[in-house]
Amino acid sequence: MLALTKLLAAANARMIDDWRSAFKRLWSIRVALFWGTVSGLYAAWPSFQDVIPAPVFAAVSAIMSAAIVGARLTKQPGADANG
């Protein structure tokens, strides 16, 4: 955690003051967490690898990555102090 704090300080980044209440509006974070969970399950549970072919998973992964970027670039009302 100390390394993350140093990294954020070096980047001059500020965390959202009340991130717990803002979480429901931060779609980029929600999409990233969802896809991270799905990717982890796919890698950890071999039976998924038999159901979902690797090329299909790779294509869906690319689409989800684009969705994360799109969600991050979209103005998310209420996520900042100015609304």
N, C-alpha and C positions, 0 to 999 in steps of 0.2 A: 504494500500500500504506500510505503514511503517513496518508492520509485515512481509510482503513478503521480503522487503529489509533486515530486520534483519535475517530472515531465510536463505536467500541466502548468507549473510555475514558469518553466522555461518557455513554454508556448504562449504565455500570458493569457491562458484560458481561464474562464470562470465557469463554475458549475451553476446549474439552475438552483436558485435558492430553495424552493420547495419542490424538489424533484418527485417526491412521492405523490403529490396531488397532480402534478403536471404529467405524470407517466401516462395517464389514460389519453392524453392528447398528443403524445409524441410517437407518431406512427412509425417513424424510421427506427426507433428503438424497439418497438413491438414487433415489426417485421423481422428485424435482425435477430431478436431473441427467438422468435418462432422458427426461422430458418436454421439458426444455429442448433436448436433442439432437434429438428428433423435430420439435419446432417449428422449430428452425433449419434442418433438412433440408427441411421443407415449404416454408419461405419461400425457401430458396436454390435449390432444385431444382424448376424449373417443371413437370417431368413428373409430380411428385407431385400438383400442383394439378389435373391432368387426371384422375387416378385417384380422388382423394378430393375430393368436392364440398365447397365451403366450409361449408355448413350442418352437414354431418356432422363436419367437422374442428372447427367451433365447439362442437358438442355434446360431442365427445370431449374437447376442451380444458377445458370446464367440469367434466366428470367427473374428469379428471386433476387439476385444481386442487382439487377437493373431496377427492380422494384424498391430495394433498399435505397439506392441512390435517388430515385425519383421521390420517394417519401422524404428523404433528407433535404432535398432541394425545394420541396413544396412548403410554402408558408403555413405554419401550423398555429392557428389562432390560439392565443392564451399561453403560448409557450414562453413568451418573453414578457417583460414588465410593461411594454407598450400595448400588448394585446393584439 
